[in-house]
Amino acid sequence: MSGLFDGLDRLDLDAHVRRWTAPEVTRTAGAVSEWIGAAQMFAARIQRDPARLTGEQWRAVAEAWSALLAAAERATGPRHNEWLLRDLWLRANLLREVGAAPDVPLLVPGPVLDRTLDAMPMDPDKAVALAPRWRELDRAQVLSLRMVRRLLSPARAVAPLLADHPRRGEFEAWDRIADSLP
């Protein structure tokens, strides 16, 4: 799709939705910086005034956001959870601002926790053992501990909405060690 990344700052929310749900997006290449810019601009438009969106608009936005992130990951790879983290943070911010809505995919808190826990690079026991001596660890281990901290941040932001989540206990095990991570 020629010009996919052109004029992103001039697009309104509906234009972003149309752009990122176009069939050609799935076959688009692009540099990481282009995809990051696209995600940032679309997220900014979504967050500009989310309370005014109708149910139909929310569903369209959710579909387009997912399509954008999927295309970005296909084109560039997971980039150290770049696309996952962008999704988790957008959801967390929207949940804090608008609240939960079970019929709006971006406003369901459960996936924030599920996807966070599924992406953890180690188990909590290992993190507990490594965290106090993180300065002695090799680079890969430190980066894993930092990824744990980065992944936990959006889930911690929406934790009050997750009181009845079936994986709440698993989250709490991680939450207890979060402040000791590098």
C-alpha positions as CSV (number, residue, x, y, z in Angstrom):
1,M,0.0,0.0,0.0
2,S,1.8,3.1,-1.2
3,G,1.9,6.0,1.2
4,L,0.6,3.9,4.2
5,F,2.7,5.9,6.6
6,D,2.2,9.3,5.0
7,G,0.1,12.0,6.7
8,L,-0.6,10.0,9.9
9,D,-0.7,13.2,11.9
10,R,-3.5,14.6,9.7
11,L,-5.8,11.6,10.0
12,D,-8.8,11.7,12.2
13,L,-9.9,8.6,14.1
14,D,-12.2,7.3,11.4
15,A,-9.4,7.7,8.8
16,H,-7.0,5.7,11.0
17,V,-9.7,3.0,11.3
18,R,-10.1,2.9,7.5
19,R,-6.3,2.9,6.9
20,W,-5.5,0.1,9.3
21,T,-8.4,-2.2,8.3
22,A,-7.6,-2.0,4.6
23,P,-6.7,-5.5,3.2
24,E,-3.3,-4.3,1.9
25,V,-2.1,-3.6,5.4
26,T,-1.4,-7.3,6.0
27,R,1.1,-7.3,3.1
28,T,2.9,-4.1,4.0
29,A,6.5,-3.9,4.9
30,G,8.0,-0.8,6.7
31,A,10.7,0.1,9.1
32,V,10.1,-0.3,12.8
33,S,10.1,3.5,13.2
34,E,7.3,3.8,10.7
35,W,5.2,1.2,12.5
36,I,5.9,2.8,15.9
37,G,4.9,6.2,14.5
38,A,1.7,4.7,13.1
39,A,0.9,3.0,16.5
40,Q,1.6,6.3,18.4
41,M,-0.6,8.4,16.1
42,F,-3.5,6.0,16.2
43,A,-3.3,5.5,20.0
44,A,-3.2,9.3,20.4
45,R,-6.4,9.6,18.3
46,I,-8.1,6.9,20.3
47,Q,-7.2,8.5,23.6
48,R,-8.1,12.1,22.5
49,D,-11.8,11.7,23.6
50,P,-12.6,8.1,24.2
51,A,-15.8,8.8,26.2
52,R,-17.6,10.1,23.1
53,L,-17.1,6.9,21.1
54,T,-20.2,4.8,20.4
55,G,-20.2,1.0,20.7
56,E,-19.9,0.6,16.9
57,Q,-17.0,3.0,16.8
58,W,-15.3,1.1,19.6
59,R,-15.6,-2.2,17.8
60,A,-14.2,-0.6,14.6
61,V,-11.3,1.0,16.6
62,A,-10.5,-2.3,18.3
63,E,-10.5,-4.2,15.0
64,A,-8.2,-1.5,13.4
65,W,-5.9,-1.4,16.4
66,S,-5.5,-5.2,16.4
67,A,-4.9,-5.1,12.6
68,L,-2.2,-2.4,12.9
69,L,-0.3,-4.3,15.7
70,A,-0.6,-7.6,13.8
71,A,0.7,-6.0,10.6
72,A,3.5,-4.3,12.5
73,E,4.6,-7.5,14.1
74,R,4.4,-9.4,10.8
75,A,6.6,-6.7,9.2
76,T,9.1,-6.2,12.0
77,G,8.9,-9.1,14.4
78,P,7.9,-8.9,18.1
79,R,10.7,-6.4,18.8
80,H,11.1,-7.3,22.5
81,N,7.4,-7.2,23.1
82,E,7.1,-3.7,21.6
83,W,3.6,-4.4,20.1
84,L,2.3,-6.3,23.1
85,L,3.4,-3.5,25.4
86,R,1.8,-0.9,23.3
87,D,-1.4,-2.8,23.3
88,L,-1.3,-3.4,27.1
89,W,-0.7,0.3,27.8
90,L,-3.4,1.5,25.5
91,R,-5.9,-0.9,27.1
92,A,-4.8,0.1,30.6
93,N,-5.1,3.8,29.8
94,L,-8.5,3.4,28.3
95,L,-9.7,1.3,31.2
96,R,-8.6,3.9,33.7
97,E,-10.2,6.7,31.7
98,V,-13.4,5.1,30.4
99,G,-13.9,2.1,32.6
100,A,-14.6,-1.5,31.7
101,A,-17.2,-2.4,29.1
102,P,-17.7,-6.2,28.4
103,D,-18.9,-5.6,24.8
104,V,-15.9,-3.5,23.8
105,P,-12.8,-5.5,23.2
106,L,-10.4,-2.7,24.2
107,L,-12.3,-2.1,27.4
108,V,-12.2,-5.6,28.8
109,P,-9.6,-5.8,31.6
110,G,-9.0,-9.6,31.7
111,P,-6.9,-9.7,28.5
112,V,-4.5,-7.2,30.0
113,L,-3.7,-9.6,32.8
114,D,-3.8,-12.8,30.7
115,R,-1.5,-11.5,28.1
116,T,0.8,-10.0,30.7
117,L,1.1,-13.3,32.5
118,D,1.5,-15.3,29.3
119,A,4.4,-13.2,28.2
120,M,6.5,-13.5,31.3
121,P,10.0,-14.6,30.4
122,M,10.4,-16.6,33.7
123,D,8.4,-17.9,36.6
124,P,8.0,-15.8,39.8
125,D,10.2,-18.0,41.9
126,K,13.1,-17.5,39.6
127,A,12.5,-13.7,39.5
128,V,12.4,-13.7,43.4
129,A,15.8,-15.5,43.5
130,L,17.4,-13.3,40.9
131,A,16.1,-9.8,41.7
132,P,18.1,-9.1,44.9
133,R,21.3,-9.8,43.1
134,W,20.5,-8.3,39.7
135,R,23.8,-6.4,39.6
136,E,25.7,-9.7,39.5
137,L,23.7,-11.2,36.7
138,D,24.5,-11.4,33.0
139,R,22.9,-9.0,30.6
140,A,20.2,-11.4,29.4
141,Q,19.0,-12.1,32.9
142,V,18.8,-8.4,33.8
143,L,16.9,-7.8,30.6
144,S,14.5,-10.6,31.5
145,L,13.9,-9.0,34.9
146,R,13.4,-5.6,33.3
147,M,10.9,-7.2,30.9
148,V,9.0,-8.6,33.8
149,R,8.8,-5.1,35.3
150,R,7.7,-3.6,32.0
151,L,5.0,-6.2,31.5
152,L,3.6,-5.8,35.0
153,S,3.2,-2.1,34.8
154,P,0.0,-2.0,32.7
155,A,-1.6,-4.9,34.7
156,R,-0.8,-3.1,38.0
157,A,-2.5,0.0,36.7
158,V,-5.8,-1.9,36.2
159,A,-5.5,-4.3,39.1
160,P,-8.5,-2.9,40.9
161,L,-10.6,-4.0,37.9
162,L,-9.2,-7.6,38.1
163,A,-10.4,-8.6,41.6
164,D,-12.4,-11.6,40.4
165,H,-10.0,-12.7,37.6
166,P,-9.2,-16.4,37.8
167,R,-5.5,-15.7,37.5
168,R,-5.5,-13.0,40.2
169,G,-3.3,-15.1,42.5
170,E,-0.7,-15.6,39.9
171,F,-0.7,-11.8,39.3
172,E,-0.3,-11.2,43.0
173,A,2.7,-13.4,43.2
174,W,4.3,-11.2,40.5
175,D,3.0,-8.0,42.1
176,R,4.7,-8.8,45.4
177,I,8.2,-8.7,43.7
178,A,7.6,-5.9,41.2
179,D,9.2,-3.2,43.3
180,S,12.4,-5.2,43.8
181,L,13.0,-5.7,40.0
182,P,15.6,-3.6,38.3
